[in-house]
Amino acid sequence: MRIHPVEIISRRETVTAVTRVSGPPLFKGMPASLWFECPAAYREFLSERADAAVASLLLAAMSYGQDIVVEGPLSTRLYRGLYDLQEVAVRMYPDRMKRIAIHAEQLDSTSPPLTPHAVAGAFSGGVDSFYTLWSHLPRNDPDPAAQLTHGLFVRGFDIADAKNYERCRALYQKVFERQGLTLLTPHTNSRGWYAELDWSWMYIAPLAGMALALGSLLRRFYVPTGSTTDCAAPWGEFAQLNRLFSTETLEIIDDAPTTRKPTKIFALAHWDETYDHLRVCYRKIDGLVNCCRCAKCINTMAALELTGQLSRYKTFPLPLTRRKIRLLRVPHHAPFLYEWMLTQARECGRKDMALDYSVAFALSRVRWRLHTLRKVLQRD
């Protein structure tokens, strides 16, 4: 895979950093270029280094076992960090990820022409990103250097439909304005490089890439973590992986890596901005309305019920029932969220909900054993 020099294309309303990518195609229909589009006013903040492209495509290149050749300057710190990241990725998924070489023609440790000044947090409208927003507001974070100035809500990640994205963007922009912050809403095609791969965790590379594309604006970028460092492998690794995308002038931070999701929900449940804006659903993306049926919705609703605030959340229009909790399918490879919810229900004295989660675990264990038995029988 050869990553060519960045080309900046300015139009009346937008400016786009475009990087042509050549070499053997990773898969049928692979894009010919990678691009990051921003409003025209951000022209001076777009980086012309290869940082954004190399970071965005690293996990795709590792999945297909293709080395990367980089034309143009690449951050020295990022270059070293990406080799460290490869070791972690291979340790997490030894059967899927392959070590590759990065051939950089020019390593660069210099600062951009403009001194980066902004502090941003990745934002999707979910629990983790709302917690990052809330925890780094001036009233909650006493360190001026750590306080947010911007949010980053990327088009082309979890919301593919332009109308849906625009509905969410308009509402979230008002949330940020009320906090005295700016919501950045760039657009990228980077997900197209992961069409046949596991986007559920590989999104971290294009997300870091989007922040790096704005390398002349951002000096710190928070990536909300969904798991914690005490989770079993590979999930504990996720809480300390994003920092390896940092450069000499942009510090990328895994935010709240020791704070469990129920704890975040308890913190947010008394912040009225979340009542009309919390969006966790990935099954049915309909503006800010959650489906109230998928596992993410049910677990979030259950945690909000424990806080006593569920009825205030207009984005969850359907009721939470005990049957919904009992029929949850606990994933064998990642049971930690369900374990947290069971513990939280017991600590809150909700024996009914603790029983429901115990039933969900019991039914799921039966499914796990049946799945293992089928594998053994198929092998024989």
C-alpha positions in Angstrom: 0.0 0.0 0.0 1.5 3.3 -1.1 0.2 6.5 0.5 0.8 9.5 -1.7 1.2 13.1 -0.6 -1.8 15.0 0.8 -3.6 17.3 -1.6 -5.7 20.2 -0.2 -8.7 21.0 -2.4 -10.6 24.2 -1.5 -14.2 24.9 -2.6 -16.6 27.6 -1.8 -18.0 26.0 1.3 -15.7 23.1 2.1 -12.0 22.2 2.1 -10.8 18.6 1.7 -7.5 16.8 2.5 -7.2 14.1 -0.2 -4.7 11.3 -0.1 -4.4 8.9 -3.1 -3.7 5.3 -2.2 -2.2 2.9 -4.7 -0.9 -0.7 -4.8 -2.6 -4.1 -4.8 -6.3 -3.6 -3.8 -7.1 -4.8 -0.3 -10.6 -5.9 -1.5 -12.9 -5.5 -4.4 -14.3 -2.0 -4.6 -11.5 -0.5 -2.5 -11.6 3.4 -2.6 -8.9 5.0 -4.7 -8.3 7.8 -2.2 -8.9 8.7 1.4 -10.4 12.1 2.2 -11.3 14.3 5.1 -13.7 17.2 4.5 -14.3 20.2 6.7 -16.0 23.6 6.4 -13.9 26.1 4.3 -13.1 28.1 7.4 -10.9 25.3 8.7 -8.4 25.4 5.7 -5.6 26.7 7.9 -6.0 23.9 10.4 -5.8 20.9 8.0 -2.5 19.1 8.2 -0.5 18.3 5.1 1.5 15.5 6.7 0.7 11.9 6.1 -0.3 11.3 9.8 -4.0 11.2 9.2 -3.9 8.7 6.3 -1.3 6.3 7.9 -3.2 6.2 11.2 -6.6 5.7 9.5 -5.4 2.9 7.3 -3.1 1.0 9.7 -5.5 -1.6 11.0 -6.9 -2.2 7.5 -3.3 -2.8 6.2 -2.6 -5.1 9.1 -5.7 -7.1 8.5 -4.7 -7.8 4.9 -1.0 -8.1 5.6 0.1 -5.2 3.4 3.2 -3.0 4.2 2.7 0.8 4.0 5.0 3.0 2.0 4.6 6.7 2.9 5.4 9.5 0.6 5.7 12.9 2.4 6.4 13.7 6.0 5.2 11.5 8.9 5.4 12.4 12.6 8.3 10.6 14.2 6.4 10.0 17.5 3.4 8.6 15.5 5.7 6.3 13.5 7.1 4.8 16.7 3.7 4.6 18.3 2.2 2.7 15.4 4.8 0.0 15.8 3.8 -0.3 19.5 0.2 -0.3 18.5 0.8 -3.2 16.1 2.2 -5.3 19.0 -0.9 -4.7 21.1 -3.2 -5.4 18.1 -1.5 -8.7 17.3 -1.6 -9.7 21.0 -5.4 -8.9 21.1 -6.2 -10.7 17.8 -3.3 -13.0 16.8 -5.5 -14.9 14.3 -6.6 -11.7 12.5 -3.9 -9.1 12.7 -0.5 -9.3 11.0 2.6 -7.2 11.7 3.5 -4.9 8.8 6.4 -2.6 7.9 5.9 1.2 7.6 8.4 2.7 5.1 8.4 6.4 5.8 10.4 8.5 3.3 10.6 11.5 5.7 10.1 11.5 9.5 9.2 14.9 10.9 9.3 16.1 14.5 8.6 19.8 13.8 5.5 21.7 14.9 2.9 22.8 12.4 2.9 26.4 11.2 0.1 27.3 13.6 0.4 26.4 17.2 -2.4 23.9 18.1 -4.7 25.3 20.8 -7.9 23.4 20.9 -9.0 20.5 23.2 -11.7 18.2 21.6 -13.5 15.1 22.6 -15.0 12.5 20.2 -18.7 12.7 20.3 -21.5 10.4 19.2 -24.3 11.1 21.6 -23.8 7.9 23.6 -23.0 7.4 27.3 -19.2 7.4 27.0 -19.0 10.5 24.8 -21.6 12.4 26.9 -19.5 11.5 30.0 -16.4 12.8 28.4 -18.2 16.1 27.5 -19.6 16.4 31.0 -16.5 15.5 32.9 -14.3 18.1 31.0 -16.6 21.0 31.3 -15.0 23.8 33.4 -17.4 23.2 36.4 -16.3 19.5 36.6 -12.6 19.8 35.5 -10.5 22.3 37.4 -7.6 22.1 35.1 -7.9 24.7 32.3 -5.5 22.8 30.1 -7.8 19.8 30.2 -11.1 21.6 29.6 -12.9 21.0 26.4 -13.2 23.7 23.7 -14.6 21.5 20.9 -16.4 18.3 20.2 -15.9 16.1 17.1 -19.0 14.5 15.6 -17.9 12.8 12.4 -20.1 12.1 9.5 -19.5 8.8 7.9 -18.9 6.7 11.0 -22.1 5.2 12.7 -24.6 7.3 10.8 -24.4 6.7 7.0 -27.7 8.5 6.1 -27.1 12.2 5.4 -30.6 13.3 6.6 -30.2 11.3 9.9 -26.8 12.8 10.5 -28.1 16.3 9.8 -30.9 15.9 12.3 -28.5 14.7 15.0 -25.9 17.4 14.1 -28.5 20.3 14.4 -29.6 19.1 17.9 -26.1 18.3 19.2 -24.7 21.6 17.9 -27.2 23.4 20.2 -26.1 21.3 23.2 -22.5 22.4 22.6 -23.4 26.0 22.1 -25.2 26.0 25.5 -22.0 24.8 27.0 -20.0 27.6 25.3 -18.2 25.0 23.0 -17.8 24.4 19.3 -19.0 21.2 17.6 -16.8 20.2 14.7 -18.7 18.2 12.1 -16.2 16.9 9.5 -16.9 14.2 6.9 -14.7 11.3 5.8 -14.8 8.2 3.6 -12.4 6.2 5.9 -15.0 3.7 6.9 -15.0 2.5 3.3 -11.6 0.9 3.9 -13.1 -1.3 6.6 -16.1 -2.6 4.6 -15.2 -6.2 5.2 -13.6 -5.8 8.6 -14.7 -5.5 12.2 -15.6 -1.8 12.5 -16.8 -2.2 16.1 -13.2 -1.7 17.3 -11.2 -0.8 14.2 -13.0 2.6 14.1 -10.4 3.9 16.5 -7.9 4.2 13.7 -10.0 6.4 11.4 -11.2 8.4 14.4 -7.6 9.2 15.4 -7.0 9.9 11.7 -9.8 12.5 11.7 -8.2 14.2 14.7 -4.8 14.1 13.1 -6.1 15.7 10.0 -6.9 18.7 12.2 -3.4 18.6 13.6 -2.9 22.4 13.3 -6.0 23.0 15.5 -6.0 20.3 18.1 -3.4 19.9 20.9 -5.4 17.3 22.9 -8.1 14.8 21.8 -10.1 12.7 24.2 -11.4 9.3 23.0 -14.1 8.0 25.3 -13.5 4.4 26.4 -16.3 1.8 26.6 -14.3 -0.8 28.5 -12.0 -0.4 31.4 -8.4 -1.4 32.1 -9.5 -4.1 34.6 -11.5 -6.0 31.9 -10.3 -9.3 30.6 -8.3 -9.4 27.4 -8.7 -8.1 24.8 -11.2 -5.5 26.2 -8.8 -4.1 28.8 -6.4 -3.3 26.0 -9.0 -1.0 24.3 -8.9 1.4 27.3 -5.2 2.3 26.6 -4.8 1.9 22.9 -5.6 5.3 21.4 -2.7 7.1 23.1 -0.4 5.4 20.6 -1.8 7.6 17.8 -0.3 10.7 19.5 2.2 13.1 17.8 4.7 15.6 19.0 1.9 18.3 19.2 -1.3 16.3 19.5 -1.9 14.2 22.6 -4.6 11.6 22.1 -6.0 10.4 25.4 -8.0 7.3 26.4 -10.6 9.1 28.5 -11.9 7.6 31.8 -10.2 4.2 31.3 -11.1 3.1 34.9 -14.7 4.4 35.0 -17.3 1.7 34.4 -20.4 2.5 32.3 -23.0 2.3 35.1 -20.9 4.8 37.0 -21.0 7.1 34.0 -24.7 6.7 33.7 -25.2 7.6 37.4 -23.2 10.7 36.9 -25.1 11.8 33.7 -28.6 10.9 35.0 -29.0 14.3 36.8 -27.7 16.3 33.8 -30.8 17.6 31.9 -28.9 17.9 28.6 -28.9 14.1 28.3 -32.7 13.8 28.8 -33.6 14.7 25.2 -30.2 13.8 23.5 -28.8 10.5 24.7 -28.4 8.2 21.7 -27.0 4.7 22.2 -28.8 2.6 19.6 -26.9 1.1 16.6 -29.7 -1.2 15.4 -32.2 1.4 14.3 -30.8 4.9 13.7 -33.7 7.3 13.6 -32.5 10.7 14.7 -32.0 10.6 18.5 -34.8 8.0 19.1 -33.5 4.7 20.5 -35.2 1.4 19.6 -35.5 0.2 23.2 -35.1 -3.4 22.1 -31.4 -4.0 21.4 -28.9 -4.9 24.1 -27.3 -1.4 24.2 -30.7 0.2 24.7 -31.9 -2.3 27.4 -28.7 -2.1 29.4 -28.7 1.7 29.3 -32.4 1.8 30.2 -31.8 -0.6 33.1 -29.0 1.6 34.5 -31.2 4.7 34.1 -33.9 2.8 36.0 -31.5 2.2 38.8 -30.9 6.0 39.0 -34.6 6.7 39.2 -34.4 8.9 36.2 -35.4 6.7 33.3 -38.8 8.4 32.9 -37.1 11.7 32.1 -35.4 10.3 29.0 -37.5 11.1 26.0 -35.1 9.3 23.6 -36.3 6.0 25.1 -40.0 6.0 24.2 -40.8 2.3 24.9 -41.0 0.8 28.4 -38.3 -1.3 30.0 -39.7 -4.7 31.0 -38.3 -7.5 33.1 -38.7 -9.9 30.2 -36.4 -7.7 28.0 -33.6 -8.0 30.6 -34.1 -11.7 31.1 -33.8 -12.4 27.3 -30.6 -10.5 26.9 -27.9 -12.5 25.2 -24.8 -12.1 27.2 -21.8 -12.4 24.8 -19.3 -15.0 25.9 -16.3 -13.0 24.9 -17.5 -9.7 26.6 -19.7 -10.3 29.6 -18.2 -7.4 31.7 -21.0 -4.9 31.1 -23.6 -7.4 32.2 -21.5 -8.3 35.3 -21.3 -4.6 36.1 -25.1 -4.2 35.8 -25.7 -7.3 38.0 -23.4 -5.8 40.7 -25.0 -2.3 40.4 -28.5 -3.8 40.8 -27.4 -5.6 44.0 -25.7 -2.5 45.4 -28.9 -0.5 44.7 -31.0 -3.1 46.5 -33.0 -3.9 43.4 -33.4 -7.7 43.9 -35.8 -7.9 41.0 -33.4 -6.5 38.5 -30.5 -8.6 40.0 -32.6 -11.7 39.5 -33.4 -10.7 35.9 -29.7 -10.3 35.1 -29.0 -13.6 36.8 -31.6 -15.3 34.6 -30.0 -13.7 31.5 -26.6 -15.1 32.5 -28.1 -18.5 33.2 -29.8 -18.7 29.8 -26.7 -17.4 28.1 -24.5 -20.0 29.7 -26.8 -22.7 28.2 -26.4 -21.1 24.8 -22.6 -20.9 25.2 -22.4 -24.6 26.0 -24.7 -25.6 23.1 -22.5 -23.5 20.8 -19.4 -25.3 22.1 -21.0 -28.7 21.7 -22.0 -27.9 18.1 -18.5 -27.0 17.3 -17.2 -30.2 18.8 -19.7 -32.3 16.9 -19.0 -30.5 13.6 -15.3 -31.2 14.1 -15.9 -34.9 14.6 
